[in-house]
Amino acid sequence: MNPILSHLRVLLVLTASILASCGSDSSAITPRSSGPGLVFENADAARPYFHDFGDRLWGERIEHTYRLVNREGRTIVLQDLLPDCGCTQPQAAVVLADGSRVEGGFETRSMGLAILDGATLEVRIALDTTRVERPNQHKLAQVRMRCDSDVTPYLTFELHVLVKRAFRAAPTEGVLKDVPQSAGKSVRLDVTTEIAGDGSRIRGIELVEGPFHAELTETTVGSENLWVLIVSADPGSNLGPHSGKVVLGTTTDDGTGVGQNFEVQVRAIVVEDCVIDPRVLSIPRETGATAIASVVALVPGARVGVRGVRFEGGASTTLRADHEPDSPDTDGRASRWRIVIRAEGELPRDGFSGRFIVELDDPSLPFIEVPYAAPPR
């Protein structure tokens, strides 16, 4: 016999023996699981992962709880519950055989929640209708679940809803930025029906919350009704942020009766009558570079005089600020001043910070200030 063929025959026999011995190790192919994994309690339903909320009114908070039993024959670890939009918030809990509960945390990523064999996993999904992006359209929200099950590692929960909203506001909320404390400030919102031709109407203002007041007038644009809502922050409000809402009473879609209230959220920040923009000065380190700021009188028609400026804090002896009015009056006062900040020498290598102070000619507001800072070189 050819010696080469003899060697090949020996190699083939040895290879077959090795493969056979590997295949005889039953532990290599025996799965960890002996059951069907996580099983819905209503597994006989056509789509146990699906829930239909039906038609719901805008403003409602609704929720549904799914229940799944661990039938895998071992402990399963829940890893993630991932919603596909900001309108849904899932939470999980495990109900043990003795009825005790283990609540999952608010954070639904990397949960590490153990589901013992035979225990029930409860997945509660809350849906905030005010965060549904497109009301009056069908919405299918989804939450994906990931666990270490061999049989059911991935599951997707589906929730259908049609959020009905009769009215909309443009802009969607009243935002009052930089409200001068002594004068207050107003913002206009146009309220219309969400769907053209809808017979719903605004009956009037039911409630105003927060340091605000509101006025409502009705008009028409073409064939559609328009309600103009003016929301004002009251003069003399405390400095700082404020929030509230205006509640409008409505009719049903045929223009009669009492419908669901329509709410407009309102936010405001009350500040001094004169401010410095930006509210934090970033000092540039580049040679010859400047930082630009403004002194702004916020009360309509008001003017202010700047007596001087100064720095207090890090690098205060190196920094310089020039100021000049924009369209001053005969007394040199203006509604806006331009500030140009530069370094007249070398700045410290380390980071520094301090206060930039503007002295005014207003006895009721003698000075205003903002922080300044520079990072280390």
CORFENWO-V818832 format. One record per backbone hydrogen bond with DSSP energy under -0.5 kcal/mol. CO is the residue of the C=O (numbers start at 1). NH is the residue of the N-H. If there is no record, write none. Layout:
BEGIN
((CO | NH) (CO | NH))
END
This chain:
BEGIN
((2 | 6) (3 | 7) (4 | 8) (5 | 9) (6 | 10) (7 | 11) (8 | 12) (9 | 13) (10 | 14) (11 | 15) (12 | 16) (13 | 17) (14 | 18) (15 | 19) (16 | 20) (17 | 21) (18 | 22) (19 | 23) (20 | 24) (22 | 25) (24 | 26) (25 | 28) (26 | 29) (26 | 30) (29 | 31) (37 | 71) (39 | 69) (40 | 43) (42 | 45) (45 | 48) (47 | 50) (49 | 158) (51 | 53) (51 | 160) (54 | 162) (56 | 164) (57 | 60) (60 | 62) (60 | 129) (62 | 127) (64 | 66) (64 | 125) (66 | 123) (67 | 41) (68 | 121) (69 | 39) (69 | 71) (70 | 118) (72 | 34) (72 | 35) (76 | 78) (76 | 115) (77 | 148) (78 | 112) (78 | 113) (79 | 111) (80 | 146) (81 | 83) (82 | 144) (85 | 88) (87 | 128) (89 | 126) (91 | 124) (92 | 104) (93 | 122) (94 | 96) (94 | 102) (95 | 120) (96 | 99) (100 | 96) (102 | 94) (108 | 81) (112 | 114) (113 | 78) (114 | 116) (115 | 76) (116 | 119) (119 | 70) (120 | 95) (120 | 122) (121 | 68) (121 | 123) (122 | 93) (122 | 124) (123 | 66) (123 | 125) (124 | 91) (124 | 126) (125 | 64) (126 | 89) (127 | 62) (127 | 129) (128 | 131) (129 | 132) (131 | 133) (133 | 135) (134 | 137) (137 | 163) (139 | 141) (139 | 161) (141 | 159) (142 | 84) (143 | 157) (144 | 82) (145 | 155) (146 | 79) (146 | 80) (153 | 147) (155 | 145) (157 | 143) (158 | 51) (159 | 141) (160 | 53) (160 | 54) (161 | 139) (161 | 163) (162 | 56) (162 | 164) (163 | 136) (163 | 165) (164 | 58) (166 | 194) (168 | 192) (170 | 190) (173 | 175) (174 | 176) (174 | 267) (175 | 177) (176 | 269) (178 | 180) (179 | 271) (180 | 183) (180 | 184) (181 | 236) (185 | 233) (187 | 231) (189 | 191) (189 | 229) (190 | 170) (190 | 192) (191 | 227) (192 | 168) (195 | 198) (201 | 203) (201 | 251) (204 | 206) (204 | 249) (207 | 247) (209 | 245) (210 | 212) (211 | 234) (213 | 232) (215 | 230) (217 | 228) (219 | 226) (221 | 224) (224 | 221) (226 | 219) (226 | 228) (227 | 191) (227 | 229) (228 | 217) (228 | 230) (229 | 189) (229 | 231) (230 | 215) (231 | 187) (232 | 213) (233 | 185) (234 | 237) (240 | 270) (242 | 268) (244 | 266) (245 | 209) (246 | 248) (246 | 264) (247 | 206) (247 | 207) (248 | 262) (249 | 203) (249 | 204) (250 | 259) (252 | 255) (253 | 199) (256 | 252) (261 | 263) (262 | 248) (263 | 265) (264 | 246) (265 | 174) (266 | 244) (267 | 176) (268 | 242) (269 | 179) (270 | 240) (271 | 181) (273 | 298) (273 | 299) (275 | 296) (277 | 294) (279 | 371) (280 | 282) (281 | 283) (281 | 373) (282 | 284) (286 | 289) (291 | 341) (293 | 339) (294 | 277) (294 | 296) (295 | 337) (296 | 275) (296 | 298) (299 | 302) (304 | 334) (305 | 307) (305 | 361) (308 | 359) (310 | 357) (312 | 355) (313 | 316) (315 | 318) (315 | 319) (318 | 344) (320 | 342) (322 | 340) (324 | 338) (325 | 327) (329 | 332) (333 | 329) (334 | 304) (335 | 297) (336 | 326) (337 | 295) (338 | 324) (339 | 293) (339 | 341) (340 | 322) (341 | 291) (342 | 320) (349 | 377) (352 | 374) (353 | 314) (354 | 372) (355 | 312) (355 | 357) (356 | 370) (357 | 310) (358 | 368) (359 | 307) (359 | 308) (361 | 363) (362 | 365) (365 | 362) (366 | 360) (368 | 358) (370 | 356) (371 | 281) (372 | 354) (373 | 283) (374 | 352))
END
